[in-house]
Amino acid sequence: RQGCRRWVREAVVSTQSTGDHDMLERNGWTREVVQERLRIWKKNIPEEDLTLYKIFGEFDNVSAVEFYNAQVNDQYRAEWDRSVSSLYVVDNITNNREIVYWATKFPFPLKDRDYVFERTHAMSDEQISISSRSITHKAKPVFGNFVRVFKYGSKLVIRSRSSDLYEKGMSYCLTYYDDFGMPIPSQVKDKLANAKIPEFLEKVHDAAHFLGETGKLYVPYPDPPKR
């Protein structure tokens, strides 16, 4: 729980679209990847055995609502995200808080992972946020075919460039940690993160753009684009 509290504090450090480089560096973050539409920062917390990642990005041709819906509609994500083995809500607690089960494929020789996490949503006039943290739940005990991930947390803040969340043009800040459930050298973990994070976020963009082009923001969704 101490690690979770530390992560929550770190998640609010510089969530602006471009990121305050000086603030991040003062807080122990190092820049790992710089691309045209994406920047990845990393911070190690040795006392908690955690590696945090913070990603800033923006897209001109999707709205904040489209980017949000592409990720939180689990039925749709299971279609466009080919790494998903299973993804569904276990328990609806309130209309903006639920318990989710997620099983995901990992590249060989790593064993596939699964997660049980609490997901909360918040929306204002100019931004949407999604927060997730790993928990245990009696309905989803550890299953032998997967490595259960017990240390996982993420916070995604999506901002519109205007006062309308449905208008095209948005930016985001994603902060997360993800313990793979087994010892993995930090160099290997960084290599995976630096390759997979941009790839995943481009897929989110494509799925969000498809929703905007078809006007389909809610279920049932049409078949998503293939990558």
KAVEN-V628980 format. One record per backbone hydrogen bond with DSSP energy under -0.5 kcal/mol. NH is the residue of the N-H (numbers start at 1). CO is the residue of the C=O. Records with the same first field share a line. If there is no record, write none. Layout:
BEGIN
NH=CO ; CO
END
This chain:
BEGIN
5=1
6=2
7=3
8=4
9=5
10=6
11=7
12=8 ; 9
13=10
14=12
21=19
24=20
25=21
26=22
27=23
28=25
29=24
30=42
32=40
33=40
35=38
38=35
39=56
40=33
41=54
42=30
43=52
45=50
48=45
49=45 ; 46
50=45
52=43
53=176
54=41
55=174
56=39
57=172
58=37
59=170
64=165 ; 167
65=165
67=63
68=64
69=65
70=66
71=67 ; 68
72=68
73=69
74=72
77=73
78=74
79=76
80=76
81=77
82=80
84=81
85=103
86=103
88=101
90=99
91=99
93=91 ; 97
94=97
97=94
98=119
99=91
100=117
101=88
102=115
103=86
104=113
105=83
110=107
113=104
114=147
115=102
117=100
118=133
119=98
120=131
121=96
122=129
124=127
128=158
129=122
130=156
131=120
132=154
133=118
134=152
135=116
140=137
146=143
147=112
148=146
149=114
150=148
152=150
153=177
154=132
155=175
156=130
157=155 ; 173
158=128 ; 156
159=171
160=126
161=169
165=163
167=164
169=62
170=59
171=159
172=57
173=157
174=55
175=155
176=53
177=153
178=51
179=151
180=178
189=185
190=186
191=187
192=188
193=189
194=190
195=191
196=192
197=193
199=195
200=196
201=197
202=198
203=199
204=200
205=201
206=202
207=203
208=204
209=205
210=206
211=207
212=208
213=209
214=210
215=211
216=211
217=215
END
